[in-house]
Amino acid sequence: MAFMKYILSGIVIIFFTNGTVLGSHHHDSESNKPSGDGHCAYMADNPFAGIPYKACRTNVSENFCKAFAEVGDGVVTILDPNYGEGDCPRESSIGSCERGGWEEVYYEDNNQGPMGVKFGCNFAGDWIKPR
């Protein structure tokens, strides 16, 4: 009977703390809000993805892009960020992740392939097929 109390207690704790303990809150931080009308192209080093891959972020300011390597994106390390005016280049895009006012665009040389980044997008946004 005591064992059942522990199981029930564990379920109740998980239920009430799910959004707090298990959630990833870096997606709601100030660094993840639109900050301008330019783009920031970079290499992303995700410990779960293998080798770094090429990505670009829309609706950012030049100051954001300069600081992006220091701030990072959760567990993802940002390498060599470069600011540009307007939208991210879309020529070799395999799709993007709409993240609430900005997109993260992924490219053909992405070592995860379209399915890998599309799966990752499900944790933080909505997948958009290439235009």
Legacy VTK file of the C-alpha trace (Angstrom):
# vtk DataFile Version 3.0
C-alpha trace
ASCII
DATASET POLYDATA
POINTS 131 float
0.000 0.000 0.000
2.842 2.412 0.810
4.307 1.747 -2.639
1.055 2.930 -4.280
1.181 6.166 -2.253
4.667 6.876 -3.622
3.549 6.180 -7.181
0.477 8.396 -6.806
2.567 11.157 -5.196
5.045 10.993 -8.075
2.290 11.288 -10.668
0.742 14.273 -8.880
4.136 16.030 -8.639
4.850 15.476 -12.335
1.374 16.709 -13.271
1.679 19.972 -11.319
5.303 20.727 -12.216
5.288 19.602 -15.844
5.385 23.107 -17.322
7.923 24.334 -14.795
10.376 21.480 -14.395
10.195 19.706 -17.726
9.631 22.726 -19.977
12.300 24.617 -21.876
11.934 28.262 -20.923
14.737 29.716 -23.030
12.212 29.923 -25.899
10.272 32.525 -23.900
13.268 34.710 -23.008
13.845 38.262 -24.236
16.547 37.001 -26.605
13.858 35.055 -28.456
11.704 38.064 -29.329
11.879 39.876 -32.699
14.383 42.730 -32.402
14.701 44.209 -35.903
14.164 43.702 -39.614
17.456 42.062 -40.596
18.741 38.503 -40.433
21.561 36.657 -38.701
23.230 33.766 -40.558
25.289 31.381 -38.418
26.488 27.861 -37.779
24.604 26.084 -34.987
26.391 23.504 -32.853
23.701 21.366 -31.241
25.077 18.594 -29.001
22.182 16.358 -30.083
22.712 16.894 -33.825
26.307 15.865 -34.506
28.356 18.288 -36.597
27.443 22.018 -36.756
24.851 23.025 -39.347
24.002 26.221 -41.254
20.978 28.242 -40.107
19.645 31.804 -40.254
17.329 33.773 -37.989
14.877 36.416 -39.245
13.667 39.700 -37.713
16.784 40.543 -35.712
18.835 43.672 -35.151
22.548 43.994 -35.846
23.187 44.272 -32.089
21.317 41.021 -31.469
23.360 39.214 -34.114
26.644 40.494 -32.654
25.653 39.205 -29.197
24.028 35.954 -30.397
27.242 33.915 -30.009
27.502 34.984 -26.351
23.804 34.450 -25.583
23.343 31.206 -27.517
20.023 29.419 -27.891
19.520 27.031 -25.005
21.899 24.096 -25.459
22.790 25.239 -29.001
26.105 27.075 -29.380
26.044 29.813 -32.036
29.177 30.038 -34.215
30.231 32.884 -36.567
27.009 34.957 -36.619
26.825 37.413 -39.561
24.213 40.173 -39.830
22.479 41.070 -43.101
19.651 43.375 -44.148
16.184 41.964 -44.851
15.095 38.333 -44.879
17.324 35.258 -44.675
18.427 33.833 -48.032
15.943 31.149 -49.111
17.623 29.695 -52.238
18.950 26.494 -50.642
16.484 26.354 -47.739
15.037 22.978 -46.749
12.413 24.721 -44.587
12.094 26.895 -41.530
10.666 26.906 -38.039
8.209 29.724 -37.234
8.889 30.659 -33.632
6.478 33.492 -32.840
7.458 36.614 -34.788
10.644 35.202 -36.294
11.813 32.133 -38.205
14.854 29.917 -38.026
15.748 28.933 -41.603
17.659 25.697 -42.322
19.756 24.867 -45.389
20.687 21.908 -47.609
24.075 21.386 -45.980
22.312 20.748 -42.670
23.712 17.453 -41.395
20.378 16.524 -39.803
18.444 16.645 -43.058
14.882 17.968 -43.336
13.394 15.350 -41.010
15.849 16.113 -38.188
15.222 19.853 -38.102
11.499 19.388 -38.677
11.383 17.072 -35.648
13.373 19.599 -33.574
11.018 22.389 -34.626
8.107 20.557 -33.003
9.583 21.454 -29.590
9.624 25.196 -30.258
7.463 26.227 -33.196
5.692 25.350 -36.429
7.438 23.852 -39.466
7.162 25.800 -42.745
8.023 24.110 -46.050
10.453 26.015 -48.319
8.914 28.744 -50.466
LINES 1 132
131 0 1 2 3 4 5 6 7 8 9 10 11 12 13 14 15 16 17 18 19 20 21 22 23 24 25 26 27 28 29 30 31 32 33 34 35 36 37 38 39 40 41 42 43 44 45 46 47 48 49 50 51 52 53 54 55 56 57 58 59 60 61 62 63 64 65 66 67 68 69 70 71 72 73 74 75 76 77 78 79 80 81 82 83 84 85 86 87 88 89 90 91 92 93 94 95 96 97 98 99 100 101 102 103 104 105 106 107 108 109 110 111 112 113 114 115 116 117 118 119 120 121 122 123 124 125 126 127 128 129 130
